[in-house]
Amino acid sequence: METFGDVIAAARKKLGLSQKDLAAKIRKEDGGVISPQYLNDIEHNRRNPPSEFIIEQLAKVLKLSMDYLLFAAGTLPEDVRKHLFGAGPDQVTNAVRLFREALKKKS
């Protein structure tokens, strides 16, 4: 499986964007843009995946599914986390079982 950085780099290249171009389109929570070096570190897996705030922008600019990017980042969408937060072991186990069953149906 590709890493988060691999997914970002491949999508950026597919769209013909330089790291500088992409970085200029992505804002941090404080409103400033991310640096090309920060993006380079992400693409080379020298940093953990960024916040959901930044991932959402990357998804839009790179024309990728937010859910797919969150998966590549090793996390769940916020709405799913909210439903699972505080859920008991049986609920989480059932949710994972249903997910696996859905994947098997697609195979």
C-alpha positions as CSV (number, residue, x, y, z in Angstrom):
1,M,0.0,0.0,0.0
2,E,1.1,3.5,-0.7
3,T,2.0,5.8,2.1
4,F,0.2,9.1,2.6
5,G,3.2,10.9,1.1
6,D,3.2,8.6,-1.9
7,V,-0.4,9.4,-2.6
8,I,0.1,13.2,-2.3
9,A,3.2,13.1,-4.5
10,A,1.6,11.0,-7.2
11,A,-1.6,13.1,-7.3
12,R,0.4,16.4,-7.4
13,K,2.6,15.1,-10.3
14,K,-0.5,13.8,-12.2
15,L,-1.9,17.3,-12.1
16,G,1.4,18.9,-13.2
17,L,1.8,20.9,-10.0
18,S,5.2,21.7,-8.5
19,Q,5.6,21.4,-4.7
20,K,5.8,25.2,-4.6
21,D,2.5,25.5,-6.6
22,L,0.6,23.1,-4.3
23,A,2.0,24.5,-1.1
24,A,0.8,28.0,-2.1
25,K,-2.8,26.6,-2.4
26,I,-2.9,25.0,1.1
27,R,-3.6,27.0,4.2
28,K,-2.8,26.3,7.8
29,E,-5.3,26.8,10.6
30,D,-3.8,30.3,11.2
31,G,-4.3,31.3,7.6
32,G,-0.8,31.2,6.4
33,V,0.3,28.8,3.6
34,I,2.3,25.7,4.2
35,S,5.9,25.8,3.0
36,P,7.2,23.8,0.0
37,Q,9.7,22.2,2.5
38,Y,6.8,21.0,4.7
39,L,5.1,19.5,1.7
40,N,8.4,17.9,0.6
41,D,8.7,16.4,4.1
42,I,5.2,15.0,3.9
43,E,5.8,13.5,0.4
44,H,9.0,11.8,1.6
45,N,7.3,10.5,4.8
46,R,9.6,12.6,7.1
47,R,6.5,14.0,8.8
48,N,3.3,12.5,10.1
49,P,0.2,13.2,8.0
50,P,-1.1,16.7,8.6
51,S,-4.4,17.7,10.4
52,E,-7.8,16.9,8.9
53,F,-8.0,20.7,8.1
54,I,-5.0,20.4,5.7
55,I,-6.0,17.0,4.4
56,E,-9.4,18.4,3.3
57,Q,-7.7,21.1,1.3
58,L,-5.3,18.6,-0.3
59,A,-8.2,16.5,-1.2
60,K,-9.9,19.4,-3.0
61,V,-6.9,20.7,-4.8
62,L,-5.6,17.2,-5.8
63,K,-9.1,16.0,-6.8
64,L,-8.9,13.1,-4.4
65,S,-11.5,11.6,-2.0
66,M,-11.2,13.0,1.5
67,D,-12.1,9.5,2.8
68,Y,-9.3,8.0,0.8
69,L,-6.7,10.5,2.0
70,L,-7.8,10.0,5.6
71,F,-7.4,6.3,5.1
72,A,-3.9,6.8,3.7
73,A,-3.2,9.0,6.7
74,G,-4.2,6.1,9.0
75,T,-7.2,7.9,10.5
76,L,-10.9,7.9,10.3
77,P,-13.1,10.8,9.2
78,E,-14.2,13.0,12.1
79,D,-17.9,12.0,11.8
80,V,-17.0,8.3,12.0
81,R,-14.6,8.9,15.0
82,K,-17.4,10.8,16.8
83,H,-19.8,7.8,16.4
84,L,-17.1,5.3,17.6
85,F,-15.8,7.5,20.4
86,G,-17.3,6.1,23.6
87,A,-18.7,3.0,21.7
88,G,-18.2,-0.2,23.5
89,P,-16.0,-3.1,22.3
90,D,-19.0,-4.9,20.8
91,Q,-20.1,-1.9,18.7
92,V,-16.6,-1.3,17.3
93,T,-16.1,-5.0,16.6
94,N,-19.5,-5.0,14.8
95,A,-18.6,-1.9,12.7
96,V,-15.3,-3.5,11.6
97,R,-17.1,-6.8,10.8
98,L,-19.6,-5.0,8.6
99,F,-16.8,-3.1,6.9
100,R,-15.0,-6.3,6.1
101,E,-18.2,-7.9,4.8
102,A,-18.7,-4.9,2.5
103,L,-15.2,-5.3,1.2
104,K,-15.7,-9.0,0.5
105,K,-18.8,-8.2,-1.5
106,K,-16.8,-5.8,-3.8
107,S,-14.1,-8.5,-4.4
